[in-house]
Every structure is written in structure tokens, then in C-alpha cells.
Amino acid sequence: MALLDPADGPLAADAALVAARLAGETVASRIGDGDPSVWGRAATDALGWAALPRTSRPLLGQVAGLRERFRVDGARRVVLVTAPGLAHGADLLARAAGAPLTVLDSADPGAVADALAGDMATTVLVVVDPMGDPDGPAAAVARVLADAIREEGVEPAGRTVAVTEPGSPLDGPARAAGATVVTCERDVPARFGTLGAAGLVAAGLAGADLEEILADAAGAVDAVVADAAENPALELAGLLTAGSGPLRIAAGTGPDGLAGWVEHLVGGSTGGLGPLPLVGDPWPGAGGSGRVLSLQRDETFFATRGGVGAQVALWQHAVAVAARVLGADPFAGGIAPALAEGTPAALPCVGVDGDVEIRAAGDWLPDGTTSVADALRALAARAEGTLAVEAWLDPVDDASAAVLRPELARRTGLLTTFGWAPRGHDGLGRHHRDAPGAAFCVVTGESEHDRAVPGGGTLADLVAAQVGADAADLVARGRPVLGLHLRDRLGGLVTVARAVEQL
């Protein structure tokens, strides 16, 4: 079965030349053999992902056994708690399978409250943290959920599965408490871990067919490691590197969740050197079956096809190869500003418009700016082609924030991205920080659902620390950053939406 439809447009010939050159350099087979020389010394301990369709098979029996044990125990709901950048794989596999999986990769009080509103007495808690950071937001959120399970009269350790590296700070304590520990691969970078323990365990416990996913991926491996110009991964790498415009991904095409997963993989793995991935409304002619992902770049139309496992294998090989062509490190970690030195100060408030505090640092915002519309105009004027909207909100209750992206793009004429923070920091966040010219709009909000975290502080404190560190990092890079803090989330989003309409 073809994994890549032939490209139709001006990039097709250039992409074919790139693929032929890569085939001559035996790049594909070297990746299949785990040869780090494709990228250099930095890839020495980062190539385990290429063998995951085979090496992950022992997980099948382990996950099946756990799922049956939990079923007998009456636990049928799965909640994944993980650090930003690690949730995309499990989320994709579960969504593509139609398996219900609650994902928490944020300490947002509203998002945590959504998870707590479910039946905690029947909840299985999956904590994915390869480094096992005991002081990180994921550990704090996991403690909140564990307490909620305990309040239902259930010992949380018996309902907890920890996915972490052997010997991590999470490994020993989790085992000692009676939790199940699944060790994850040390040589698999986060963005490339979808077919490893970080992606498979939670998705499998939620009901995804892991046997089918891995078989699907294994069926694609021969094609993507072949040193041939017709190798679909090499052809796709050519399309990702031959042009100059953004990579447009048609929302609603392909397996459910694949468009967002591709956006994250491309943005994070090619950095500022690769195309800006943009998920948006499909264009005329896009679509087809749920196995076809429609794409466009520089007026060239193409599509990837197949089941979710095969498409994961295809895209990972293609993006890793594209990074080599571009001179990027595809395995570099995401942006996670350190919080060890204390909570950074939030952006200073410079005005209030209804339910929205206008915040900014530096001298880019004109003095006396008191309306959200004027602040957005000033930010757009400072952008050099790209506007990035980061929403530190609840993706469920505050889902309407996502409609800001198409309206801002239409009214400003800028390439505009939208991402839930901190989820996107390992993907689009890395692209925007590495590429020149992006301006940032950071949307935050008060929450009526804040709660204490066992061990000290509150969820809102954790989010404020992350937002402060993120903003400080952007300001230090010389990027214009506009903060819009919603004193009331519903009313504040209405104010922002009306301001966008005035642009």
C-alpha cells in the first residue's frame, strides 16, 4: 500500500531530487540500522525509536494483563498525567482508536477539575515521566489525583501505573508504594516515543488495539528504510525541505488526532529551520477516507495515507531525515525554562480592558495602551510574519479560545498559530523560538477551581511559575510578548474576541 500520494505542484520535481540524493547517501538504511552518523554525535543515544515497532512488542502482553486486572477490579477509566511534550503520542493513538483517554499535561486548575469530575473510584492513573522529576508539575498533579482516589476509599498505588526510566527518582518510590512500574526506553526522544511505552501504555489501557498499531507500523518499516528514490519517507522529507512556505495540514483529515501530532512533530524536530506547520480548515479537494491526511505547501498538494501506526512510522522517519537536510537536531528537547531559582515575576500589568488585564514588558507597547484591540494592533505591527498565540487555559471549558487563531490570521494577514500551553512547547514552541520574527500573545486566566497541592502551594501557583518562566525566556530572546490575563475566563474571552473583530 502506498504511504504517500504523488505530489501535484511546483515542489514535486525538487522534492524528487532531494529524495534521490538521500537514497544515494544511504540515509534511510542507516537510520534503520541505528547509525548515529546520519546526524552526528548528538544522536548517539537517540535512535531507539526506529526499532520500536519491533522492540515494543513485549509491552503487548504486559498492557493486556494490566487492563484485565483493572477491569476485574472495576477500574475502567484511564487518566494520563504527564509532562508537556509527552502526551501527544498516547493522545493520538487513543483518539485514532476511539478509546476514551483523559489527558492532563497541564496544572491548569480547570483542566484538573475536569479530570476530578469523573468517577475517581474507577480511575486508573497513568503517570508518564521518564526523568521522574519529583518536584515537577506532573508529579504535583498526580498527587492531587491520587488523593482524590484515596478519598473514594481506594488505595491509589494499586490503581497507578508509572512509566519512567529505570532508576529515576520515580522508579523506586513507585515500586515501594505498590504501584506498577513500566520502564521506558532511554534512547527514545520524547517526540519520537509514540510507539514506545510513553505512548502505548496509556492508550492500550484505554482500549486502543496495540497489536494492530504495531503491526501497522512494522508493515511500513521496509518501505521507509529502503535506499530508493521512491522511498515515501525520503520523498516526504523532500517536500518538507524543498519549499519555503508553511506546511498546511487539513484539519479533520487522516486518523483522528494525526494532524495535531504532525504539527507537533514537524515544529519541534526541525526547529526554526523547517516549515511552519499550520493546522487549518481543509481546502477544496482535501479529505477522503479517515486514513488520508491532506497537506499543502507552496501550492503543491500531497497526502499521506494508512493506519495510524504506519503514518507514525512514515512521519517520524521523514521528519528526522528532513532535519538532517536542514541541519537541525531533530532530537533536541523542548523549551522548559528552569524554575529552580524561584517563581519569575509575571509580565507587568499596563492596563485593564473589561475582564482582561493587558500585560507587557519592554518598550514595544506604546504608552497609554488601555484596550485589547490597540495592544493586539501593536503586537501585530511588531511581528515579522508570524503571530503565536499560547493559551494557558483549560482545553475543554475554554475551548472557544481556539477560534482566535483563524480570526487573527484573517484580520492581521500574519501566519498565526494557536497552541494550548505548556503542551505545545516541545513542538511549535521550539519552532517559534528558533525562527526569527515571531511575536507572542500569551493568554492566561484566573480560575475558580484552584486547589492546594499535597506538599505545598496550589495548582495556580504552579501555572504562574511556568508562565513567568516562559515569558521571561521570550523577553530575554528579544521577542515582543503581550500578556492577556482573563480575570473572568468567559467574560475575558468575549472581550478578546470582540477586540479581534476590531482589527
C-alpha positions in Angstrom: 0.0 0.0 0.0 1.3 3.5 -0.9 2.1 5.6 2.1 2.5 8.9 0.1 0.3 10.1 -2.7 2.3 11.6 -5.6 2.8 15.4 -5.1 1.0 17.7 -7.5 2.6 21.1 -7.9 5.8 23.0 -8.4 7.7 21.3 -5.5 7.3 17.8 -6.9 10.5 17.9 -9.1 12.7 19.5 -6.4 11.4 17.0 -3.8 12.2 14.1 -6.1 15.8 15.4 -6.5 16.2 15.6 -2.7 14.9 12.0 -2.3 17.3 10.7 -5.0 20.2 12.4 -3.3 19.3 11.0 0.1 18.9 7.5 -1.4 22.4 7.7 -2.8 23.7 8.6 0.7 22.0 5.5 2.2 20.4 7.7 4.8 17.3 5.5 5.1 19.0 2.2 5.7 21.5 3.9 8.2 18.6 5.1 10.2 17.1 1.6 10.2 20.4 0.3 11.4 20.6 2.8 14.2 23.6 4.6 12.8 24.0 8.0 14.5 26.4 9.3 11.9 23.3 10.4 9.9 23.2 13.4 12.3 26.4 13.2 14.3 27.4 12.7 17.9 24.2 14.2 19.3 22.1 11.3 18.0 24.2 8.6 19.7 21.6 7.8 22.3 18.5 8.9 20.4 17.8 6.3 17.8 15.8 3.7 19.7 12.6 5.0 18.1 13.4 3.5 14.7 13.1 -0.1 16.1 10.1 0.5 18.3 7.6 -1.4 16.0 9.6 -4.5 16.9 11.1 -3.7 20.3 7.8 -2.6 21.8 6.1 -5.9 21.2 6.8 -7.2 24.8 4.5 -4.4 26.0 1.5 -6.0 24.4 1.2 -8.8 26.9 2.1 -6.5 29.9 -0.6 -3.9 29.0 -3.2 -6.5 28.2 -2.6 -8.1 31.6 -2.9 -4.8 33.4 -6.0 -3.9 31.6 -7.7 -7.2 32.5 -6.6 -6.8 36.2 -8.1 -3.3 36.3 -11.3 -4.5 34.6 -11.8 -7.2 37.2 -11.1 -4.6 39.9 -13.8 -2.3 38.4 -11.4 0.3 37.1 -12.4 1.3 33.6 -11.5 5.0 33.3 -7.9 6.0 32.4 -6.3 9.3 33.2 -2.9 10.1 31.8 -0.8 12.6 33.8 2.4 13.6 32.1 4.9 16.4 31.4 4.4 18.7 28.4 5.5 17.2 25.1 4.9 13.6 26.3 1.2 13.4 25.9 0.9 13.7 22.1 1.6 10.1 21.2 -0.8 8.5 23.7 -3.5 11.1 22.8 -3.1 10.3 19.1 -3.3 6.5 19.5 -6.3 6.7 21.8 -8.2 9.2 19.6 -7.5 7.3 16.4 -8.9 4.2 18.1 -11.9 6.0 19.6 -10.7 5.0 23.0 -11.6 7.3 25.9 -8.5 8.7 27.5 -8.3 11.8 29.7 -5.0 13.6 29.2 -3.6 16.0 31.8 -0.3 17.6 30.8 -1.0 20.9 32.5 -1.6 22.0 36.1 -4.4 24.4 35.0 -6.9 24.2 37.8 -9.9 24.0 35.4 -8.3 21.1 33.5 -7.6 19.3 36.7 -11.1 19.9 37.9 -12.4 18.4 34.7 -10.5 15.2 35.4 -11.6 15.1 39.1 -15.2 15.4 38.0 -15.0 11.9 36.6 -15.5 8.7 38.7 -12.3 8.6 40.7 -13.3 5.3 42.3 -13.0 3.6 38.9 -10.0 5.6 37.7 -6.6 4.2 36.6 -3.9 6.8 36.9 -1.0 6.5 34.4 1.9 8.8 35.2 4.4 9.1 32.3 7.6 10.9 33.4 10.8 9.4 32.0 13.0 11.6 34.2 10.8 11.1 37.2 11.0 14.7 38.5 9.5 14.7 42.0 9.1 18.4 42.0 7.6 18.9 38.5 4.1 19.9 37.7 3.2 16.3 36.6 4.2 14.9 40.0 2.1 17.6 41.7 -1.0 16.9 39.6 -0.5 13.2 40.1 -0.5 13.7 43.9 -3.8 15.7 43.6 -5.5 12.9 41.7 -4.0 10.2 44.0 -5.6 12.0 47.0 -8.9 12.1 45.2 -8.8 8.3 44.5 -7.9 7.7 48.2 -10.9 9.8 49.3 -13.1 7.3 47.4 -11.8 4.5 49.7 -9.4 3.1 47.1 -5.7 2.8 47.7 -4.2 4.8 44.8 -1.0 2.8 44.4 -3.0 -0.2 43.3 -4.5 1.9 40.6 -1.3 3.7 39.4 0.9 2.8 36.5 4.2 4.8 36.4 6.1 4.9 33.1 9.6 6.0 33.8 13.3 5.3 33.1 15.0 2.6 35.2 16.5 4.2 38.4 14.7 7.5 38.0 13.5 9.3 41.2 10.0 8.0 40.4 11.0 4.4 39.8 12.0 3.2 43.3 9.3 5.1 45.3 6.6 4.0 43.0 7.6 0.3 43.4 7.9 0.7 47.1 4.4 2.2 47.3 2.9 -0.8 45.4 2.3 0.9 42.1 3.0 -0.8 38.8 6.1 0.5 37.0 6.7 0.1 33.3 10.2 1.1 32.3 10.6 3.3 29.2 13.4 3.5 26.7 16.4 5.7 27.5 17.3 6.1 23.8 13.9 7.4 22.6 13.4 11.2 22.5 10.0 12.5 23.6 8.6 13.5 20.2 9.6 10.1 18.8 8.1 8.0 21.6 4.6 7.4 20.3 5.3 3.7 19.6 7.2 3.2 22.8 6.0 2.9 26.4 5.2 6.6 26.7 2.6 6.3 24.0 1.4 2.7 24.2 0.7 2.1 27.8 -2.0 4.7 28.4 -3.6 4.3 25.0 -3.6 0.5 25.4 -5.2 0.7 28.9 -7.8 3.0 27.4 -8.7 0.4 24.8 -6.5 1.1 21.7 -5.5 -2.1 19.8 -1.8 -2.1 20.3 -1.3 -5.3 18.3 -2.8 -3.6 15.3 -0.9 -0.4 15.8 2.5 -2.1 16.0 1.7 -4.4 13.1 0.7 -1.5 11.0 3.9 0.4 11.8 6.0 -2.7 11.2 4.4 -3.1 7.8 5.7 0.4 6.9 9.2 -0.1 8.0 10.6 -1.9 5.0 9.4 1.0 2.8 10.8 3.8 4.9 14.3 2.2 5.4 14.8 1.4 1.7 17.6 3.3 -0.1 15.4 4.1 -3.1 14.3 7.4 -4.6 10.7 6.1 -4.3 11.0 5.7 -0.5 8.0 7.6 0.7 9.8 8.9 3.8 12.6 10.4 1.6 10.0 11.8 -0.8 8.1 13.4 2.1 11.4 14.7 3.5 12.0 16.3 0.1 8.6 18.1 0.3 9.4 19.3 3.8 12.7 20.8 2.7 12.4 21.9 -0.9 9.9 24.7 -0.4 9.9 28.0 1.5 6.3 28.4 2.7 4.4 26.9 5.6 3.2 23.3 5.8 -0.6 23.4 5.7 -2.3 20.4 7.3 -6.0 20.0 6.7 -7.9 19.6 9.9 -10.3 16.7 10.0 -8.4 14.6 7.5 -6.4 11.4 8.3 -6.8 9.4 11.5 -8.3 11.4 14.3 -5.6 13.4 16.1 -2.9 12.9 13.4 -3.0 16.5 12.1 -2.1 17.9 15.5 0.5 15.2 16.1 2.2 16.0 12.8 2.2 19.7 13.6 3.9 19.0 16.9 6.5 16.6 15.4 7.4 18.9 12.5 7.5 22.1 14.6 9.7 20.6 17.3 12.0 18.4 15.3 13.0 20.9 12.5 13.1 23.9 14.8 13.2 27.3 13.1 14.9 25.9 10.0 11.9 23.8 8.9 8.5 24.8 7.6 6.0 26.3 10.0 3.3 23.7 10.4 -0.3 25.1 10.4 -3.4 23.0 11.0 -6.4 24.7 9.4 -9.6 24.3 7.6 -9.4 21.9 4.7 -9.3 23.3 1.2 -11.4 22.2 -1.8 -10.5 18.7 -2.7 -8.9 17.8 0.6 -10.1 14.9 2.5 -11.1 11.4 1.5 -11.2 8.5 3.9 -10.1 8.7 7.5 -6.8 7.2 6.5 -5.7 10.1 4.2 -4.0 13.2 5.7 -4.2 16.1 3.2 -1.3 18.6 3.0 -0.2 21.6 1.0 3.0 23.5 0.6 3.8 26.3 -1.9 0.8 25.4 -4.0 1.9 21.7 -4.1 -0.7 19.3 -2.8 0.1 15.9 -1.4 -1.2 13.4 1.1 0.0 10.6 3.4 -2.2 7.6 3.9 -2.5 4.5 6.0 -3.4 3.4 9.5 -2.1 5.4 12.5 0.8 3.1 13.1 2.1 3.3 9.6 1.7 7.0 9.4 3.6 7.5 12.7 6.5 5.4 11.3 6.4 7.3 8.0 6.3 10.8 9.5 9.0 10.1 12.1 11.4 8.8 9.5 10.6 11.6 7.1 10.9 14.4 9.7 14.2 13.0 11.1 15.6 12.9 7.5 14.3 16.4 6.8 16.1 17.7 9.9 19.3 16.2 8.6 18.9 18.1 5.3 18.2 21.3 7.1 21.0 21.0 9.6 18.6 20.8 12.6 18.8 18.5 15.6 15.5 16.5 15.4 16.0 15.1 18.9 16.7 18.3 20.8 14.4 18.7 23.8 11.7 21.3 24.0 11.6 24.6 25.8 11.2 24.1 29.6 12.5 27.2 31.3 14.0 26.3 34.7 12.0 27.2 37.8 14.7 26.3 40.3 15.6 29.9 41.1 12.1 30.8 42.3 9.0 31.9 40.6 9.7 34.5 37.9 7.6 37.7 38.1 4.6 37.8 35.7 4.6 40.4 32.9 3.7 43.8 34.5 0.1 44.9 34.0 -0.1 48.1 31.9 -3.8 48.4 31.6 -7.2 46.8 32.1 -10.0 46.4 29.4 -13.1 44.9 30.9 -12.3 41.5 32.3 -8.8 41.5 30.7 -5.5 42.7 32.2 -3.1 43.9 29.5 0.5 42.9 30.3 3.8 43.6 28.6 7.5 44.0 29.3 9.9 46.2 27.4 9.2 49.3 25.3 7.4 47.7 22.3 3.9 48.6 23.5 3.0 52.3 23.2 2.5 54.2 26.4 -1.1 54.6 27.4 -2.4 51.4 25.7 -5.6 50.6 27.5 -7.6 48.4 25.1 -7.0 44.9 24.0 -7.6 45.9 20.4 -4.9 48.5 20.5 -2.5 46.1 22.2 -3.1 43.4 19.5 -2.5 46.0 16.8 0.8 47.0 18.3 1.8 43.3 18.7 0.9 42.6 15.1 2.9 45.6 13.9 6.0 44.1 15.7 5.6 40.6 14.2 7.8 39.8 11.3 5.4 37.4 9.6 4.3 35.2 12.4 2.0 35.5 15.4 2.0 32.8 18.0 -1.0 32.5 20.5 -0.3 30.5 23.6 -3.3 29.7 25.8 -2.5 28.7 29.4 -6.2 27.6 29.8 -8.4 24.6 30.0 -8.7 23.0 26.6 -12.2 21.7 27.5 -14.0 24.5 29.2 -12.1 27.3 27.4 -12.1 25.6 24.0 -13.6 28.7 22.4 -10.1 30.4 22.7 -9.0 28.3 19.7 -11.3 30.4 17.4 -8.9 33.3 17.9 -6.4 31.8 15.5 -8.3 32.0 12.2 -9.7 35.4 13.0 -6.3 36.8 13.9 -4.8 35.4 10.8 -7.6 36.8 8.6 -7.5 40.3 10.1 -3.7 40.7 10.5 -2.6 38.9 7.4 0.0 37.1 9.6 0.8 33.4 9.7 -0.9 32.6 13.0 -0.6 29.6 15.2 -2.5 28.6 18.3 -1.5 26.2 21.0 -2.5 25.1 24.5 0.4 25.7 26.8 2.5 24.2 28.0 1.6 21.3 25.7 3.0 22.9 22.6 6.4 24.0 24.0 8.1 20.9 22.6 6.6 21.5 19.2 5.5 24.8 17.8 7.1 26.5 20.8 10.5 25.3 19.7 9.9 26.4 16.1 8.9 29.9 17.1 11.8 30.4 19.5 14.3 29.2 17.0 12.9 31.0 14.0 13.3 34.8 13.8 10.4 37.2 13.8 7.6 35.7 15.8 5.5 37.8 18.2 3.7 36.1 21.1 0.3 36.6 22.6 0.1 34.7 26.0 -3.4 34.2 27.3 -3.8 33.3 31.0 -6.8 33.3 33.4 -8.0 33.2 36.9 -9.7 30.0 37.9 -12.4 29.3 40.5 -11.2 25.7 40.6 -7.8 26.3 42.2 -6.8 23.8 44.9 -3.9 23.0 47.2 -1.2 20.6 46.1 -0.1 18.0 48.6 3.4 19.1 49.7 2.7 22.8 49.4 1.4 25.5 47.1 -1.6 25.4 44.7 -2.2 24.5 41.1 -2.4 28.2 40.2 1.0 28.8 41.8 2.5 26.1 39.5 0.9 27.6 36.4 2.0 31.1 37.4 5.6 29.9 37.8 5.6 28.2 34.4 4.0 31.2 32.7 6.5 33.6 34.3 9.5 31.4 33.3 8.1 31.1 29.8 7.6 34.9 29.4 11.0 35.7 30.9 12.6 33.3 28.4 10.8 35.0 25.5 11.7 38.5 26.6 15.3 37.5 27.1 15.3 36.4 23.4 14.1 39.9 22.4 10.6 38.8 21.4 7.6 41.0 21.9 5.2 39.4 24.3 1.7 40.5 25.0 0.0 39.0 28.0 -3.8 38.9 28.2 -4.9 37.8 31.7 -8.5 37.0 32.0 -9.9 38.0 35.4 -13.0 36.1 34.4 -12.4 33.5 31.7 -15.8 33.6 30.0 -16.1 37.3 30.1 -12.5 37.8 29.2 -12.6 35.6 26.1 -15.6 37.6 24.9 -13.6 40.8 25.4 -10.7 39.4 23.4 -12.9 38.1 20.7 -14.6 41.5 20.3 -11.2 43.2 20.2 -10.0 40.9 17.4 -13.1 41.9 15.4 -11.9 45.5 15.6 -8.6 44.8 14.0 
